[in-house]
Amino acid sequence: MKKTDAALGLFLLCAIVFFIVPIPTFLLDVLLALNIALSLSILFNALFSKEALSMSSFPTLLLFTTIYRISLNVSSTKLILTKADAGKVVETFGNFVGGGSLVVGVIVFAILVLIQFLVINKGSERVAEVSARFTLDAMPGKQMAIDADLNTGAITDEQAKERRQKIQDESSFFGAMDGATKYVKGDAIAGLIITVINLVGGLITGVMLQGMDINDAIGKYTILTIGDGLVSQIPSLLISLSTGVLVTKVSKEANISEIVFEQLFSIPKVLFFVGGSMIFLGLTTELPLIVFGLYGTAFIAAGFYIKKNLGEKAIESEVAEDEEEVEEIRRPENVVSLLQVDPIELEFGYGIIPLADVNQGGDLLDRVVMIRRQVALELGCVVPMIRLRDNIQLNPNQYVIKIKGVPVSDGEILFDHYMAMNPGFVEEEISGIPTFEPSFHLPAIWITESQRERAESLGYTVVDPPSIIATHLTEVIREHLDELLTRQDVQNLINNVQEANSTLITELVPKLLGVGEIQKVLQNLLREGISIRDLITIFETLADYAPTTRDTDVLTEYARQNLRRAISNKYFPANETTSVVTLDPKIEQDIMGSVKQTEQGAFLSLDPDEKQAIINAVQKETAKLEDLGKNPIVITSPIVRMYFKKLTEDYFKDLIVVSYNEIESNVELQSVGMVTV
């Protein structure tokens, strides 16, 4: 057991024992002195701590000290009622505060109790309640700010984790403080009741049981009661003051003494006015001129001193800034920082800055957070941090999306306008500026706010500029997500699965496959838009087939077949017949006959004329599906699928190639054509 554990346990045990066992007056003096020392220690810790969380144990500490103080109060009450003697500390407090006068002592004691109960207790309780409410209300906004900083690269994952934990600690602390202030209030009430009991009970005991004269009893027990009340109320007052100081702390950068002096005595003009006012009052009224004159002179002198210091600091600051600028010019360029390439960047012209500026009502940062969540839910992959920055070299309304530092797509928007797109069935046209939707290159028009309601009533799809950028960014991320999946990302995914499936991971990595080979399989799936959220199924499949082949393309096909439920759900809606195009068996045979196996993998050696003929046939047949408004889907045999996809992927970006083994048995298909030459 640690010494601190033993000391804390002994402290609480003594507090409980004092309720039951009588203690001698000398020991009571020692314990009352300890109570005062602890109260002062808590007060000064609260006063000089940097922030409220520096004393996160304060609510618990408040409960411990309250129980301890009440137990001493009960012990002193026993001694007062039985022996008419509660020790030197109680007697000294009773005599010294009253100055030998019972009336003065009672009045001073009553004033201290009123200050404790009505001023400090009430104020601390209210501030703690409001702080707890505001802290809880501000939690969602603080969480969103952390997510925004994380997405823009301003902080790391570790820093974000620390900030989130701090928010949780703050909410727990202020919630506990809200309840802990009730202890202080109850302690003050209990002190008043015990004081009345001491006085009334002491008089009864002294007159009836000890045969004291009524005047002697009043004098004796009143002094003891006042002393006992003060000995308990003064530490209670210090604890209440500590509570108020702690819950009203605002700054986290400096202690309260620095803040007070800096904010009260930092403006020379204020000090001049105060000094002049004090001297004026001393000269024109009957107030003591010496006192007010000295104060006035001191304030004016302090004003001149601070004014001189501020001038010197301004000159020093200006010189330091000049030196820093010169040093920056002389400093050799840090080339290493220029080597860093952000996985995803969104650069925009100055006309789009309001969309990303939270202070101007922009919500683009929040949308970026939602994009990362959406892609994670849809495809099971964590999107890297998306860097947002303005670029004055771009047109004011232009934005560019970069993948690994290279521009892959761009767009242009009109601020304070909306983009209206005809879904195909709207006949009436509205006036606007012709343009193209940047994500899917669909024809659209820019309309004003006044035209928005009419366009929506006619059936147009109307979107605002932030939604246009967010949709475009989402599509670009989906298209390039396989490139963004690094080995470290794969290792993180493996670690997540290992927590609940250690046997599977132990068997698979690195005995059967390395992280790089698993990365290639997951990249193959993502390249064709297949979600990798079901990692357990994917890893189970790899563990089953990796002993027979380490060809990542073949392993990808096995994984796709075991993901057929997800593939069928993605491309073939339930209770609906899906139109598809099939592949001529002769073409399948020609493709398989042209497959060449090498150490680097398999490739096709088709005759160029035959390859072009197949491409033309695919274009002809898929056009039938596109004319029907359907997705271009080609169904092939399992062994041919990956080679046919490689053959066509450079020509048809959106072509979906699915094998028969990747389709659920309850899916209804209708062939509208066959790719043949």
Summary of the structure (lengths in Angstrom):
residues: 677
radius of gyration: 39.8
end to end distance: 85.2
largest distance: 128.7
contacts: 2089
relative contact order: 0.05
helix: 67%
strand: 10%
